[in-house]
Amino acid sequence: MASYVPPGKKESGLEDAGAQVHRIRITLTSRNVKNLEKVCTDLKKGAVDKKLNVKGPVRLPTKKLKITTRKAPSGEGTNTWDCFEMRIHKRLIDLHAPSDVVKQITSINIEPGVEVDVTINDR
């Protein structure tokens, strides 16, 4: 049976410690999807272990950067073209936690090629 929590109180013990709770958005970008997903699962697992309010990872649309160039350097000969493409994948994770707890969560081993951007918003 669930216990009753009054509307002004929070159930988890982290907010009761007196630390100010921030809305924290972690943005992860990478060209390698496997490394990006691994970092996302590690961050989420660490946040769930600390009993934080976690939303995400939200998968944003992939950016495709395309460059089309001629194969022949002199410009003579048959018109043949090369197409190069770089895909940039992006994920968002939202947390509601004190800033010191986020430092503990983000201290995990981050895979190479994954960029992490942490922004803190006050309520």
C-alpha positions in Angstrom: 0.0 0.0 0.0 1.4 3.4 -1.0 1.9 6.1 1.7 0.3 9.5 1.4 2.5 12.4 0.5 1.1 15.9 0.9 1.1 18.1 -2.2 3.9 20.4 -1.0 6.3 17.6 -0.1 8.5 15.4 -2.2 8.8 11.7 -1.6 12.5 11.1 -2.4 15.0 12.0 0.3 17.3 14.1 -1.9 15.1 17.2 -1.9 14.8 17.1 1.9 18.5 17.6 2.4 18.1 21.4 1.8 20.0 21.5 -1.5 18.2 23.5 -4.2 16.8 21.3 -6.9 17.6 22.4 -10.5 16.3 21.4 -13.9 19.3 20.0 -15.7 19.5 19.2 -19.4 22.3 17.0 -20.6 22.9 17.2 -24.4 24.9 14.4 -26.0 26.2 14.6 -29.5 28.3 12.1 -31.5 29.0 10.6 -34.9 29.0 7.1 -33.5 25.6 5.8 -32.4 26.9 2.9 -30.3 29.1 5.1 -28.2 26.3 7.6 -27.8 23.8 5.0 -26.7 26.2 3.5 -24.2 26.8 6.9 -22.6 23.1 7.5 -22.5 22.3 4.2 -20.8 25.2 4.8 -18.2 23.9 8.3 -17.4 20.3 7.1 -17.0 21.3 4.1 -14.9 23.3 6.3 -12.6 20.4 8.7 -12.2 17.9 6.0 -11.6 20.2 4.5 -8.9 20.2 7.8 -7.1 16.3 7.9 -7.4 16.2 11.1 -9.5 13.4 12.2 -11.8 14.8 11.3 -15.2 13.3 12.0 -18.7 15.0 10.7 -21.8 17.0 10.0 -23.7 15.1 11.9 -26.3 16.4 11.2 -29.8 16.6 14.3 -31.9 16.7 14.2 -35.7 20.0 13.2 -37.2 21.9 16.0 -39.1 23.3 14.8 -42.4 26.2 16.9 -43.6 26.7 16.2 -47.4 29.6 17.3 -49.7 29.5 16.5 -53.4 32.8 16.9 -55.3 34.2 16.1 -58.7 36.6 13.1 -58.8 38.8 14.6 -61.5 41.1 17.3 -60.0 41.7 19.0 -63.4 38.0 19.2 -64.4 38.6 17.3 -67.7 37.3 13.9 -68.6 34.0 12.3 -67.7 31.9 14.1 -65.2 32.1 11.7 -62.2 31.2 12.8 -58.7 31.9 11.6 -55.1 29.4 12.1 -52.3 30.5 12.3 -48.8 28.2 12.3 -45.8 28.7 12.8 -42.1 25.8 12.0 -39.7 25.6 13.8 -36.3 23.3 12.1 -33.7 22.0 14.0 -30.7 20.3 12.9 -27.5 18.7 14.9 -24.6 18.4 13.8 -21.0 16.4 15.9 -18.5 17.0 15.6 -14.7 15.6 17.2 -11.6 18.4 17.1 -9.0 20.8 19.2 -7.0 24.0 20.2 -8.9 26.3 18.2 -6.6 24.4 15.0 -7.4 24.8 15.7 -11.2 28.5 16.0 -10.7 28.6 12.5 -9.3 26.4 11.1 -12.1 28.4 12.8 -15.0 31.7 11.5 -13.6 31.3 8.2 -15.5 33.7 7.1 -18.2 32.6 8.9 -21.4 33.3 7.1 -24.7 35.6 8.8 -27.2 33.8 11.0 -29.8 30.9 11.8 -27.5 30.4 15.5 -26.6 28.5 16.2 -23.3 26.9 19.6 -22.7 25.3 20.2 -19.3 22.9 23.2 -18.8 21.3 24.1 -15.5 18.0 26.0 -15.3 16.5 27.4 -12.1 12.8 26.8 -11.6 
